[in-house]
Every structure is written in structure tokens, then in C-alpha cells.
Amino acid sequence: MACGTASATATVEGLVTTALKDAAAARPCQVEENARGNHELARRLGTVVDIHLDEGLAVRRLILN
């Protein structure tokens, strides 16, 4: 997953991009694990996707306010 948040020079826009990239990276893993029958891991990866999308949305709201 992306790690753009570790930079002292990270921008707010960069944080949103990083959150969306992380969500995009976790989603195929979730689908793959579900197909393998590993439903618990797939469920947890779904939570990871949701968290990253929520973070991206929250940071975006900060930009707009």
C-alpha cells in the first residue's frame, strides 16, 4: 500500500490520493481472499477499504471547509 503520509512535506491532496490508492490496493485482495474461501480475512480487508475511503473523504471535507 502507498505510504505517502510518512513525509513531512505531505500535502492534504496527497493524503487523499494516498488513502484512495490504499483502498484500491486492498480491494482486489479482498475479492481474491473471498474467492479462496477465506471469508474472515476478506471481511477484515473490506474494513480496511472502508477505513481508507472514510479517511480520504474526511480529509477532502477538510480541504473544502
Buried (B, 14 or more C-beta within 10 A) or exposed (E): BBEBEEEEEEEEEBBBBBBBBBBBBBBEBBEEBBEEEBEEBBEEBBEBBEBBBEBBEEBBEEEEE
